[in-house]
Every structure is written in C-alpha cells, then in structure tokens.
Amino acid sequence: MKLTPGTRLKSAACDTEVVVVRVPSEGAITCGGAPMVPFAEAKPAGVSLDSAASGGTLMGKRYHDEQTGLEMLCTKPGKGSLAIDGRPLQLREAKQLPSSD
C-alpha cells in the first residue's frame, strides 16, 4: 500500500483510525498486533487484539517513530497500540510555548 500524507488507515483488530501526517521511509504499520488497512476497505474477519499490543490510542494525539519519520494523528481511539516494524510508536508531546512574562 502506497502511503501519502492524508492517507486514512484503520485497525483490523480494534476501533483505532488514523491519518498519516508524515510518510515513513519504509515499514509495516500495525495496530493491536495486526496490519492496518485502508479506511475504505472492509476489516478482515477473524482478527483479534494481541494482548502485548493493547496499550490503546488517544483521539486527537499524534504518534511518531524517530527511526522512520512516520507520524500519524489518531482520529478515533481504540484499544490497540500503534507500531511500525514491531516498534511501538511514541506519543508526541505538545511543544511548550515561551512564557509571556
């Protein structure tokens, strides 16, 4: 599957939905231990959530991977954790604004 910024993906194992913000150099993107599928496609039957990848996602939060440059925005939360090539994606913290003292 060819990824571009704005590509919408959904988890095959839970309710998580994301939008790709920055495209990775390469890698297999998973959620809940199962490969993510394009938003327009039906979820494959029989896919269950892997308990080792069940940390959950938060709506409106960005997740990234330093090694590949992947960044995704969660548009619908779910029970699965996002990963690329087996590495969990990290929650991107908001940048601190300078104080106006």
Order of alpha helices (4+ residues) and beta strands (2+ residues): beta-beta-beta-beta-beta-beta-beta-beta-beta-beta
